[in-house]
Amino acid sequence: MSALVSAPSAYYPVDSFSPAPTSWNSPPHSTQVVTSKMLRYQHCRAKLFSATRSLTPRSLNAWTAAAARKTAVLFPGQGAQHVGMGADIYEAYEAARDVIDEADEAVGGRLKKLMFEGPQQVLTSTENAQPAILCHSIALLKVLEKEYDFDIKSCTYALGHSLGEYSALVATKSLTLPEALKLVKLRGELMNKSIDNSGTTMKALIISGDHLEDIENVMSKIQRSLPEGEVAEIANINSRSQVVISGTVQGVEYACSIIQTRGYAGRALSLPVSAPFHCSLMGSAANDMKPALESAQFAEPSTEVISNVTGKPFNRASEIPSLLYKQITKTVQWQRSTRFASDDDVHDWVVIGPSRVLANLLRKEYPTDVITAISTVDDILQHGDQLSSCSRKRATKL
């Protein structure tokens, strides 16, 4: 819906209304009826004037924005894992138990125990973290669907950060949970196998001011100047205030120091991951993953899913495998993905998964929007009824 919606009576001064009728085409003996109708007309006219005289352009903008409001559902990627993830919903909800047990069986066991009990170091290993995060995210979604009638089809878009893109595809019925779990487990194994863990890293940079484009430009120069064998590439553009650099330890440290020296960024934070995702070092993993992606069965998503690679929705199911293949080595265009949704009047964001990182990023990027994070039983109890009500209202409009 366009924001330039005409609001009848909002800008009309009172004297632009037609004068009260002097004749109602009534028979001569209906004087009392005519008087009554005229009085009702004048009363309604006065109430309408009273209701609209206080409207301002700002309040009208708020009115039209509310009418155009849309929702997106989002799923986190690797780094969201933690020991104990999913244990509370497994105990509280049958729907969660069904998903977690199914996931545990699909990957050959041990997943549930690792999620609930750890240890953290083993859980963080990418071949374990990826199925665990996918499993937890979908278990939370199924609880909302079963207990609160949440309907993802009432959302305009679904997005997933890196690994979370698989969660978004499962959530929108494009990919089955068992097939997605097998794919992400393989994805994690291949990523882990493709590099020497001890010589690689990923660091998040907190951008100072409005220097995102400056960082993108300087990174292209840094890549050309690095010695052979050293790698530093932008893995994620998470927001206008955060990017992640991936590559070899020396390459990433050099790139971060250049960016910081120029005043483009402040702190550089190491991420708890076991491989340098979304850079050219993942090339062999991408090539080995390609046949599995091409043989997987993808249906048309029930809700549009925004691709990490393009920052726009998939055009058709047939292009999903190729973009998931490219996603392994390409930058996650998260900021452009959320901006695409925001530009289409998405102002309600529902983040489902074992972390609040995406929700916190959204609050900084879109401070006036409504951000709802669903990670625990307490979150479900606090927000479930509201999500159910909003879902029904949007479904009615659709």
C-alpha positions in Angstrom: 0.0 0.0 0.0 1.3 3.4 -0.9 2.1 5.8 2.0 0.4 8.5 0.0 -3.1 7.4 0.9 -5.9 9.9 0.8 -7.7 10.2 4.1 -11.1 11.5 3.4 -12.0 14.6 5.5 -8.5 14.9 7.0 -7.5 17.9 4.9 -11.0 19.2 4.2 -11.8 22.5 6.1 -15.2 22.5 7.6 -16.6 25.0 5.1 -15.8 22.6 2.2 -18.6 20.3 3.3 -21.9 20.7 1.4 -24.5 22.7 3.2 -27.2 20.9 5.1 -30.0 20.0 2.6 -33.1 22.1 2.8 -35.2 19.4 1.1 -35.2 15.7 1.5 -37.7 14.9 -1.2 -40.2 14.2 1.6 -43.9 14.6 1.4 -45.3 17.9 2.8 -46.7 16.2 5.9 -43.3 14.9 7.0 -42.0 18.1 8.5 -41.1 16.3 11.8 -39.2 13.6 9.9 -37.3 16.2 7.9 -36.3 18.1 11.0 -35.1 14.9 12.6 -33.0 14.0 9.6 -31.6 17.5 9.4 -30.7 17.4 13.1 -29.0 14.0 12.7 -27.0 15.4 9.7 -25.9 18.4 11.6 -24.9 16.3 14.6 -22.8 13.9 12.5 -21.2 16.8 10.7 -20.2 18.4 14.0 -18.8 15.1 15.3 -16.8 14.5 12.1 -15.4 18.0 12.3 -14.5 17.6 15.9 -12.7 14.2 15.2 -10.7 15.5 12.2 -9.8 19.1 13.3 -6.9 17.7 15.5 -5.3 15.6 12.7 -1.9 16.8 11.5 0.3 15.6 8.6 2.3 13.7 11.2 -0.7 11.9 12.6 -1.9 11.1 9.1 1.5 9.7 8.2 1.3 7.5 11.3 -2.3 6.4 10.3 -1.2 5.5 6.7 1.9 3.7 8.0 -0.1 1.6 10.4 -2.5 0.7 7.5 0.5 -0.5 5.4 2.4 -2.3 8.2 3.8 -5.7 7.3 5.7 -8.5 9.1 8.9 -10.5 8.4 10.0 -13.6 10.3 13.7 -14.1 10.8 16.0 -17.0 11.8 19.6 -16.8 13.2 22.7 -18.4 11.9 25.8 -20.0 13.4 27.1 -18.4 16.6 23.6 -18.6 18.2 24.3 -22.0 19.7 24.6 -22.5 23.5 24.4 -25.4 25.9 20.9 -25.9 27.1 19.3 -24.7 23.9 15.8 -26.1 23.4 15.7 -27.9 26.7 13.0 -25.7 28.2 10.6 -26.0 25.2 11.3 -29.7 25.0 10.0 -30.1 28.5 7.0 -27.8 28.1 5.6 -28.5 24.6 4.7 -31.6 22.7 5.3 -29.8 19.4 8.9 -29.0 20.4 9.5 -32.6 21.5 8.3 -33.9 18.1 10.6 -31.6 16.2 13.7 -32.2 18.4 13.2 -36.0 18.4 12.7 -36.0 14.6 15.9 -34.0 14.2 17.9 -36.2 16.5 16.9 -39.2 14.5 17.5 -37.6 11.2 21.2 -36.9 12.0 21.9 -40.2 13.6 21.4 -39.4 17.3 23.5 -37.4 19.8 22.0 -34.0 18.7 19.5 -33.6 21.5 22.0 -34.6 24.2 24.6 -32.2 22.7 22.0 -29.3 22.6 20.9 -29.9 26.2 24.2 -30.9 27.9 27.1 -29.8 25.6 30.0 -29.5 26.0 30.1 -26.1 24.4 33.3 -26.7 22.5 31.8 -29.7 20.7 28.5 -28.0 20.2 30.3 -25.0 18.6 31.9 -27.3 16.0 30.1 -26.3 12.8 28.8 -29.8 11.9 27.0 -29.8 15.2 26.1 -26.2 15.6 24.3 -25.9 12.3 21.7 -28.8 12.8 21.3 -27.7 16.4 20.3 -24.1 15.5 18.1 -25.3 12.7 16.4 -27.8 15.0 15.8 -25.2 17.8 14.5 -22.6 15.4 11.9 -24.9 13.8 10.9 -26.3 17.2 10.1 -22.8 18.4 8.1 -22.1 15.3 6.1 -25.3 15.6 5.2 -24.4 19.1 3.9 -21.0 18.0 2.0 -22.7 15.1 0.4 -25.4 17.3 -0.3 -23.5 20.5 -1.0 -20.0 19.2 -2.1 -20.5 15.6 0.8 -18.5 14.3 0.7 -18.6 10.5 3.9 -17.8 8.6 1.9 -17.2 5.4 0.5 -14.1 7.1 4.1 -12.7 7.0 5.3 -10.8 3.9 8.8 -12.2 4.0 11.0 -14.8 5.7 14.7 -14.3 6.1 17.5 -16.4 7.6 21.1 -15.3 8.4 23.5 -17.7 6.6 22.5 -21.1 8.1 19.2 -19.5 9.0 18.3 -19.4 5.4 17.7 -23.1 5.6 15.4 -22.5 8.6 13.5 -20.0 6.6 13.1 -22.5 3.7 11.8 -25.2 6.1 9.5 -22.7 7.8 8.0 -21.8 4.4 7.5 -25.4 3.3 10.1 -25.1 0.6 12.3 -27.8 2.2 11.5 -30.6 4.6 13.1 -30.6 8.0 14.8 -34.1 7.6 16.3 -33.0 4.2 17.4 -29.6 5.6 19.1 -31.3 8.6 21.0 -33.6 6.3 22.1 -30.7 4.1 23.2 -28.5 7.0 25.1 -31.3 8.7 26.9 -32.0 5.4 27.5 -28.3 4.9 29.1 -28.1 8.4 31.2 -31.1 7.9 32.5 -29.9 4.5 33.2 -26.4 5.9 35.2 -27.9 8.8 37.1 -30.2 6.5 38.0 -27.5 4.0 40.5 -25.5 6.0 43.1 -25.5 8.8 41.1 -24.2 11.8 44.2 -22.9 13.6 45.1 -20.4 10.9 41.7 -18.8 10.3 39.3 -16.4 12.0 36.2 -14.2 11.8 35.9 -10.8 13.4 33.0 -8.4 13.8 33.8 -4.7 13.3 31.6 -2.1 14.9 31.3 0.7 12.3 32.0 4.3 13.4 29.5 6.7 11.8 28.3 6.2 8.3 31.3 4.4 6.8 29.8 1.1 5.5 30.5 2.0 1.8 34.0 3.3 2.8 34.7 -0.1 4.4 33.5 -2.0 1.3 35.7 0.1 -0.9 38.9 -0.2 1.2 38.3 -4.0 1.6 38.5 -4.4 -2.2 41.9 -2.7 -2.2 43.2 -4.7 0.9 42.3 -8.0 -0.9 44.5 -7.0 -3.8 47.4 -6.0 -1.6 47.6 -9.1 0.7 50.5 -11.5 0.3 49.7 -14.8 -1.5 48.0 -17.2 0.9 46.5 -14.5 3.1 42.7 -13.8 2.9 40.5 -11.1 4.3 37.0 -10.7 2.8 33.7 -9.3 4.0 31.7 -12.3 5.2 28.6 -10.5 6.5 27.2 -7.0 6.2 24.9 -7.3 9.2 23.8 -3.7 9.5 25.1 -0.2 8.8 26.9 -0.4 12.1 28.4 -3.9 11.8 30.4 -6.0 9.3 32.2 -9.3 9.7 35.6 -10.0 8.2 36.6 -13.6 7.4 39.8 -15.2 6.3 43.3 -16.1 7.6 44.3 -14.7 11.0 47.0 -12.4 9.6 44.9 -11.2 6.7 41.9 -10.4 8.9 44.0 -8.7 11.6 45.7 -6.6 8.9 42.4 -5.6 7.3 40.9 -4.7 10.7 43.9 -2.5 11.6 43.6 -0.6 8.3 39.9 0.0 8.8 40.4 1.1 12.4 43.3 3.3 11.6 41.2 5.2 9.0 38.5 5.7 11.7 35.9 3.7 9.9 35.4 1.2 12.8 36.0 0.8 16.5 36.1 -2.5 18.2 36.9 -5.8 16.5 35.3 -8.8 18.2 36.4 -12.4 17.5 33.4 -14.7 16.8 32.9 -18.2 18.3 33.0 -20.2 15.1 35.1 -23.0 13.9 35.7 -22.0 10.3 36.0 -18.8 8.2 32.6 -18.7 6.6 31.5 -16.8 3.5 34.9 -16.3 2.0 37.0 -17.8 -0.8 38.5 -20.3 1.7 35.2 -22.1 1.6 35.5 -22.8 -2.2 36.2 -26.5 -1.9 33.3 -26.9 0.6 30.9 -25.1 -1.9 32.0 -27.4 -4.7 31.5 -30.5 -2.7 28.1 -29.3 -1.4 26.9 -28.5 -4.9 25.7 -32.0 -5.9 23.7 -32.4 -2.7 22.0 -29.1 -3.2 21.2 -29.9 -6.8 19.6 -33.2 -5.9 17.5 -31.8 -3.0 13.8 -31.2 -3.6 12.8 -27.5 -3.2 9.2 -26.4 -3.5 7.9 -22.8 -4.0 8.0 -21.1 -0.6 4.7 -20.4 0.9 6.0 -16.9 1.9 8.7 -15.1 -0.1 12.2 -15.9 1.2 14.9 -13.2 0.8 18.2 -14.6 -0.4 21.4 -13.8 1.5 23.3 -13.5 -1.8 21.1 -11.0 -3.7 19.3 -9.3 -0.8 16.0 -9.9 -2.7 13.4 -12.8 -2.7 14.1 -16.0 -4.7 12.3 -15.6 -8.0 11.5 -19.3 -8.3 12.3 -22.6 -6.5 14.7 -23.7 -9.2 17.2 -21.0 -8.4 17.4 -21.8 -4.7 20.1 -24.5 -5.0 22.5 -22.3 -7.0 22.1 -19.4 -4.6 22.6 -21.6 -1.6 25.8 -22.9 -3.3 27.0 -19.3 -3.8 26.1 -18.3 -0.3 28.9 -20.5 1.1 31.6 -18.3 -0.3 29.8 -14.9 -0.9 29.0 -12.1 1.5 25.8 -12.4 3.5 23.9 -9.3 2.4 21.9 -9.1 5.6 21.6 -5.3 5.8 20.4 -5.1 2.2 18.0 -8.0 2.8 16.3 -6.2 5.8 16.4 -2.9 4.0 14.5 -4.6 1.1 11.8 -5.7 3.5 11.7 -2.4 5.3 11.4 -0.5 2.1 8.3 -2.6 1.4 6.7 -1.4 4.7 7.8 -4.2 7.0 7.9 -2.7 10.4 7.1 -5.8 12.6 10.0 -8.3 12.9 9.7 -11.7 14.6 13.1 -13.3 15.3 12.7 -17.0 16.0 15.8 -19.0 17.3 18.3 -19.5 20.1 19.8 -16.0 20.1 18.8 -12.4 20.4 21.6 -11.1 18.3 19.5 -10.4 15.2 16.8 -8.7 17.3 19.4 -6.4 18.8 20.8 -5.5 15.4 17.3 -4.7 14.2 16.6 -2.5 17.2 19.6 -0.4 16.3 18.8 -0.3 12.5 15.1 0.3 12.9 14.6 1.9 16.3 10.9 2.7 15.8 9.9 -0.7 14.6 8.4 -3.6 16.7 11.0 -6.3 17.3 9.9 -9.5 18.9 12.4 -12.2 19.9 11.3 -15.8 20.5 14.0 -17.9 22.1 12.6 -19.4 25.3 9.4 -20.7 26.9 9.1 -17.3 28.7 9.3 -15.5 25.3 6.5 -17.7 24.0 4.3 -17.1 27.0 4.9 -13.4 26.8 4.4 -12.9 23.1 2.4 -15.9 21.9 -1.1 -14.4 22.2 0.0 -11.1 20.5 1.6 -13.0 17.6 -1.5 -15.1 17.3 -3.8 -12.1 17.1 -1.6 -10.2 14.6 -1.4 -13.4 12.5 -5.2 -13.7 12.3 -5.6 -10.0 11.5 -3.1 -10.1 8.6 -4.5 -13.4 7.3 -8.0 -11.8 7.2 -6.6 -8.9 5.2 -5.0 -11.3 2.8 
